[in-house]
C-alpha cells in the first residue's frame, strides 16, 4: 500500500468518525430537549398546583376570589388588593408558561389547560374589571396581547 493510499484510507476513516460523532451528538441533543421539556412541564404543573392549594387552603382568600370574580368593585379596597394579588400569582405562572410554549419548551398540549382556565376566569366580570382597571399593567407585552386577543376576545365571542 502506498503512502497516498494510506492517506486516503485515513481520510475515509476520519470521515466515518465525524459522521458517527455527529449522529451521537444529535441523539444527545434530542435527549436533552426531551429532558428540558419534561422539566418545564413539571415546573408549570407544580406552579399551578401550588397556586390552587394555596387558594383552596385559605378560606379568606377563597372568599375574596369568589366575591371578586363576581363583583370586583363590590370588594373593600383591601380585598381588591388581595384579589389583585391572587390574580398576579396565577398570571405570573401563565406569563412563564406562555413564554415557554412560544420557545417550544412547553408543548401545546400542556399549555391548553392553562389557556382553558384563563378563558373561564376572564368570563367572570370581576376578573375582567380588575384587568381593565390596571391589572394588565404588571405583565409583559406578550402576555397582555395574548390575554386581550385570545382570552378576552374568545370569552366575548
N, C-alpha and C positions, 0 to 999 in steps of 0.2 A: 504494500500500500504506500502510495506516495504521500509526501507531506501535504500536498494540495488536497488529496482525498481525505486525509485525516482532518484537515481544517474544515472541509465541507461537512464531514460527519459530526464534528464538534458543533458547528453552527446548527445542524439539524437537531441534535440532542438538546442544545441550548434552547432552541425554538420550542421544542416539546415541553421543556421545563417551564418556559414562560407561559405557555397555554395552560398547563396544569396549575401553576400558581394563580393565574387569573381565574380559573374555574373555582379553585379553593376560596379565593377572596370573594367571589360573587356569592358563594354559598354562605360564607361568614356574614356578609352584608345582609343577606336575606334573613338569617337567623337573628341578627341584631335588630333589624327592622321589626320583626315579629315581637321581639322582647320589648322594644320601646313601645310598640302599640299596646301590648298587654299591660305594661306598667301604666300607660296613660289611661286605659280603660279602668284599671284598678283604682288609680288616684281619683278619677272623676266619680266613680261609683262611691268611693269612700267619702268624698266631699258631700255628695248629696244625701248619703245615708246618715252621716253625722249631722247634717242640717236638719233632716226630718226627725232624728232622735232628739236633738236639741229643742226643736219646736214642740214636738209632741210631749216631751218630758217636762215642759214648763207650762202649767195651766194658764198662768197670766199671759205669757206670750201667745199661746194658742187663742185665748180670748181676744187679745189685741189683733191678731192676724185675721181672725174670723170677722170681727166687727169692722176692722179697717178695710177688708176686702169688699164688704157691703157698702160702707159709707166712710170714706177717708175724712171728709170734713166734719163728721159727727164725733170724731175722736177728740180727746183733750190734746193740748199741744204736746204734752209729754208722751202720750200714747201715739201721736202722729210721728214723733221722733223714733219711738221704739218700732213702730210699723215700718218706717223707712229703713231702720237698721236690719230688721228681719229680711226685707227685700234686698238690701245691699248684700247681705251674706249669700242669699240664694243666687243673685245675679252675678256676683263676683265669680262664683263657680261656673256659671253659664258663660261668662266672658272668657274664662280659660278654656272651657270645653269647645266653644266656637273657634277660638284661635287654633286649638289642637286639631280640630276637624279640618279646618281650612289648610293646615300644614300637612294633612294626610296622616297624622299620628293617632287620630281617633276616628274609627270607621263610622260611616253614616248610620249604620245600624245601632251603634251605641249612642250617637247623637240624637237619634229620633225620639227617645224617651224624654230627653231634656226639652226638645222642641215642643213635644206634646204637652208637657207640664206647663210650659210658659204660655202656650196658646190658651190653655184652660185658665191660668191665673189672670191673664190680660182680658179675659171675658168678664171679669168682675169690675164693677165701676170704681171701687176703691183703689185697686192696683193701677188702673188706667189714670185715675185722678192724680195719684202720687207721681207717676211717671211724667205726666203733663205739667205738673207743678214744680218740676225741677229735679225729680228723682233721676232722670236720664243724665243729668249733668255730671254725675260721678263716674261715668263709664266711658270707655274709649269709643271712638267714632265707629269702629267696626260693629260693636255690639249695638250701639244706638241705631245705626242704619238697619241692621238685621231685625231688631225688635220692631221698628217702625214700618219696615217694608213687608216683612214676612210674618210677624206675630200679630201686630195690631191690624195690619192690612187683612190678614186671614181671619182674624177674630171678628172684624167688622163685616166681612163678606160672607 
